[in-house]
Amino acid sequence: MKTANRILISIAAIATLTVSPLISQESADAIMKKNDGIPSGQSFKREMTLLVIKQGVTEKKEFTGFSKKQGRSRRSLMQFTHPTEMGFLVWDNPGEESQQWIKLSGGRVRRIASTDKGKPWMNSHFYNDDVSEKYIEDYKYELIGGESVNGTPCYKIRSVKKGTGATYSKTEVYIGKEDYLTYRVDYFEGGRHVKTLTLTRYENILNIPTARMLTMERADGKGKSVLYIKSIRYNISIDDRELTREALAK
């Protein structure tokens, strides 16, 4: 399940699907493989705005994001320029735990501990875990129904991470029936729905479907964070040295 335009990661009548458990599992896997196969670019640079809305107060943050893939591994660096100069670095490799570092406003770089992956990212409603790459083989999927999201008919798929150490007890992902894009993700902790991600304003840029707006909202309606992609360039040259802890510390 992809981030940035999928995942950086929620992506009205209910149509009930009556299928056997075996067919349901196979169908869910096939749908998620098509979703995972959507192009995301070998590299990109994005100019972004993050609005964090809590108790009626809006905090605006501006940052530039760089990301580059090497095989299935991905490294991403986000440099905040307003209101303070902070940064966030992510290294993702298949079969390994995501590595993350944050540069605080004073310039100190600190490693994000595994126990902090479920804490707010940059004081927003996204978690640190939400900005990591997600690998399809790390999850079990089940097709549990269908629902329309903002007028788009979608498959509804339950996703549960294999093994231990999951940030969420499960997610419910809404995948478009025609284009296999992610339109919504409901997140659960301890079986309780805690927040929802919606992905909107999709554009086709260099044949890469790109959601220009991502909204993470608390399930109780008490706050949300909105990511706007102001500009994006795909498949550009990025020096590996720009995605290191040394670059983060600058």
N, C-alpha and C positions, 0 to 999 in steps of 0.2 A: 504494500500500500504506500503510495508516494506522498511526498510532502511538497512544500512550496506551491506549485499549481495543483497539487493533489491534496503535499504536506507539507516549511520552515521551517503544514498541516497542517466547518463541517459541511462537512462536506458532506375538505381534502379527504379523499376516500381511500380506504385500504383495500387492495385487491388480494384476497387470501389465496395462497398457492398450496395446493394439496399434493404433496409428493412424498415418496418414501424417504426415510433417513439416508439411505445410500445414494439415491439420485440427488437429494438435496445437497449432500456434501460434495459430490462430483460437480454439480452445477455451480455451487458457490466457488469452488476452486477454479473452474473455467472462467467465471466472470472476473474474479480477482486477477487471474493471469492476463486477461485482456486489459484490465485497468492498469496493471503493472507494466504492460508493454507499450503504453502511450509514451511518445517521445517527451523527454524532459530537458534535452540539451546536454552536451558534454561540459559546457561551462556557461556562466552568465554573470552579468553585473547588473544590479538593480538599485534604483533610488527609491526609497520607501518612506512612508509616513505611518507612524503607529499612534493611534488615539486610544488612551486608556481612560475609561469613564467609570468613576466610582462615586457613589452617593451624589450624583448630579454634577460632579466636578470633572472636567476633561483635561487631561495632561497630554500634550503633544510632543512626540519624539520624532526626530529625523535621523535616518541612517542610510548608509550604503552597504550593500551586501555583495560579496563575491563568492562564487562557488565553482568547483571543478571536480570532474570525475576522472578516476584512473581505474579502468575496468568497472567493477561494481562498487569500488570504494569512492567516497566523496569527502572533500574538505570544504568547509564554508567559514567565511569570516564576515562578521557584521560590525562596522565601525559607526558608532553613534556620534553625531555632530551637534545635536541640539536636544535638550537644553544643556546637557553635560557631555563631555567626551568620554564615552565608555566603549567597550567592545566585547564581542563574544565570538569564540572560536570553537568549531565542532569538527572532529574527525570521526567518520563512520566507516567501518569495515564489516563485511559479512561475517557472521559467526562470532563477532566480538561486541563487547559493551561499548556504547558510544563514549568517546572522550570529549570533555568540554572544559573550556577555560573562560573566565570572565576577567576583563580589565576594569577595575573600579575607577571612579571619578578621580581619585588621587593618583592613579597611574599604576597601582599594584596589580599584578596578575595572580589570580587564584584558581586552582583546579576545582571544578565542580564535583563534589563527592556523589557516589551512587545514591546515597540516601537523600540527596537534594534534587534528584531528577524530577520529582513530583512537586517541586516548589515553583512559585511564579517566575517566569522569565522576564527580566527587566521590569519587574513590578507590574506586569500585565496579567491578564486572565489566561494567557498561554502558559504552559509549564515548560521548564527546561527540556523535558523529554519531547515536547511537541515539535521542537526545531531540529530534531535528529532524523536521519534517513530511516525509513522502515523497510525491512526486507521481508518479502512475501513468505519465505519459508519459515519464518519465526512465529507464524500465527496459524491457528486453526479457524476454519470458516464454516459457517452454516447459513444457508439461504432460509430466511424466516418469514418472508413475505414481500410485499411490494407497496410502494407509496409514492405519491406525486410530491415533488419538492419544487415550489415556485412554478408549478405548471409542467414540470418535466417528469414523466413517468420513470420511476427508479426501482431497481432491485434493493431490497433491504437485507443486509448481510451482517450476521453477528460475527465478531472477530475476538478471539481470545489468544493472548500470547502464551506460547509454550514455555514450560519450565517455570522458574521462580523469578522474583524481582520485578514483576510487572508494575508499572505505574498505575494502570487502570485494571479493574477486574474484568472489564469487557468494553468493547465499543460496538456501536451499530452504525454501519456505513451504508450510505445511499448512493448507488451507482446507476448512472443513466442507462436505460435499456437500449438506446440507440447508439450512443457515442462512448459508453463505458467510462465517462468522466465521473469524478467524485463531486457530489453536490452538497452533501451534508454528512456530518459525523456526530453521533451522540456518545458522550463519554460517561462511564459509570465507575464509581469507586465503592467497593463493598456492596455491589448490587444496586446502588442508588445513583440515579441520573444526576450528574453534577453540572455539566455544561454541554453546549452544542456549538460546533463549528459549521458555518455555512460558507460556501465558495460561490461567488457570483461574478458577473461582468467578464465572462470568458471571452477571450480573443484568440484568433489563430495568428501566431507570430512565427514566421519561418516554419510553418507546418507544425508548430508546437502549441497545443491548446494551453492557454494561460489565464488563470483566474486573477483578475486585477484587484479584487477586493475579497478579503478573508475576515470573517467576523466570528470571534469566540465570545459566547454569551453564557453567563451563569444560568442554570436551569430555573432558579427562582426569580430571574429577571433583575437581580440586584447588581447590575454592572456588566460591562462588556468591553472588549478591546477589538479595534478595527485596524487591519493592516491594509494600506493602499499601496499598490505598486505604481509609482508615478512614471517610471521609465524602466525599460529592460532591454538588454542586448545579449543575445545568445551566441554561443560558439565563438567566443572571442579568446584571444591569447591571454592567459593568466600565468605568470611566473609562479612556480611552486613556493618560492620564498615569500610570496604575498599571503600564504595560508599557513603560517607558522606562528609559534608562540612569540618569536622575536618580532614578527610583524605586528602582532596583537599589542605588544608592549610599547610600540612607537607612539 
